[in-house]
Amino acid sequence: MLKVICVDDEKLMLQHLVSLCEKTADVAETHGFDRAKKALDWMKDHPCDLALLDINLPDMNGITLAKRIQELCPKTDIVFVTGYPQYAVDSWAVHPKGYLLKPITKKDLQEKLDYILSVRSLRRQA
């Protein structure tokens, strides 16, 4: 079971992401944030397994946010959820576990969660 944060400044998209996570059996806990700084402040005391991040945020670029999350919680997996396919190449600098284009569906999210859980299982076996 995964603890997940979602960060998106678009209120409807954030609600959609949180709702999709809450309806997924693999997610134990979901927290949504509309600002990068709020997410980072929360993560200082609450490490999580997965961060679903928009790239185009008003207070901090999502790629920069991913770097800061990795410094704070190195085991947190990153998946970018964005409407901008042109950022895909830049995003690989932080080695994300995925890049989903908006709007995402429950199937999109479940496929990504299945992948992340399989990688985590392999790490535990190694």
C-alpha positions in Angstrom: 0.0 0.0 0.0 1.3 3.4 -1.0 1.3 6.8 0.6 0.8 9.3 -2.2 0.9 13.1 -2.6 -0.5 14.9 -5.6 0.7 18.4 -6.5 -1.2 20.5 -9.0 -2.2 24.1 -9.0 -5.4 23.5 -11.1 -8.0 22.8 -8.5 -10.2 20.5 -10.6 -7.2 18.4 -11.8 -5.9 18.1 -8.2 -9.3 16.9 -7.0 -9.4 14.4 -9.9 -5.9 13.1 -9.1 -6.7 12.7 -5.4 -10.1 11.1 -6.2 -8.4 8.6 -8.6 -5.8 7.7 -5.9 -8.5 7.2 -3.2 -10.4 4.8 -5.5 -7.3 2.7 -6.0 -6.8 -0.4 -3.8 -3.0 0.1 -3.9 -3.1 3.5 -2.3 -3.5 3.7 1.5 -3.3 7.4 1.9 -3.5 10.4 -0.4 -2.8 14.1 0.2 -3.3 16.9 -2.3 -1.4 20.2 -2.5 -1.9 23.2 -4.8 1.6 24.6 -4.1 5.0 23.0 -4.2 6.1 24.7 -1.0 3.1 23.3 0.9 3.9 19.8 -0.3 7.6 20.1 0.8 6.7 21.5 4.2 4.3 18.6 4.8 6.8 16.0 3.6 9.4 17.1 6.2 7.3 15.2 8.8 5.4 12.8 6.5 7.5 10.8 4.1 5.6 9.3 1.2 6.1 6.5 -1.4 4.9 8.4 -4.5 4.6 11.9 -5.7 2.3 12.8 -8.6 3.5 16.2 -9.8 2.4 18.7 -12.3 5.4 20.3 -14.0 4.0 23.8 -14.6 3.5 25.1 -11.1 3.4 28.8 -10.1 5.7 28.7 -7.1 8.3 26.2 -8.3 8.9 24.1 -11.5 7.8 20.5 -11.0 11.2 19.2 -12.0 12.8 21.4 -9.2 10.1 20.1 -6.8 11.0 16.5 -7.7 14.7 17.2 -7.0 13.8 18.7 -3.6 11.5 15.7 -2.8 14.3 13.3 -3.7 16.7 15.2 -1.4 14.2 15.1 1.4 12.9 11.6 0.9 15.2 9.6 -1.5 12.8 6.6 -1.7 9.9 8.6 -3.0 9.0 7.7 -6.5 8.1 10.5 -8.9 5.5 10.5 -11.7 4.9 13.7 -13.6 1.3 14.4 -14.5 1.1 17.2 -17.0 -0.5 18.6 -20.1 2.9 19.5 -21.6 4.6 16.7 -23.6 7.6 19.0 -24.4 8.9 18.7 -20.8 9.3 14.9 -21.0 13.0 15.0 -22.0 13.8 17.6 -19.2 12.0 15.5 -16.6 14.2 12.5 -17.1 17.0 14.4 -15.3 15.3 13.4 -12.0 14.7 9.8 -13.1 10.9 9.7 -12.7 9.0 6.4 -12.7 6.6 7.9 -15.3 5.2 10.7 -17.3 1.4 10.8 -17.7 -0.3 13.3 -20.0 -3.5 15.0 -18.7 -6.3 14.1 -18.5 -5.4 10.8 -16.9 -7.8 8.0 -16.4 -8.0 5.4 -13.6 -6.5 2.9 -16.1 -3.5 5.2 -16.7 -2.9 5.6 -13.0 -3.4 1.9 -12.2 -0.8 0.9 -14.9 1.7 3.3 -13.4 1.0 2.0 -9.9 1.4 -1.6 -11.1 4.8 -0.7 -12.5 5.9 1.1 -9.4 4.8 -1.7 -7.1 6.6 -4.3 -9.3 9.9 -2.3 -9.2 9.5 -1.9 -5.4 9.0 -5.6 -5.0 12.1 -6.3 -7.1 14.1 -3.9 -4.9 13.0 -5.7 -1.7 14.0 -9.1 -3.2 17.5 -7.9 -4.2 
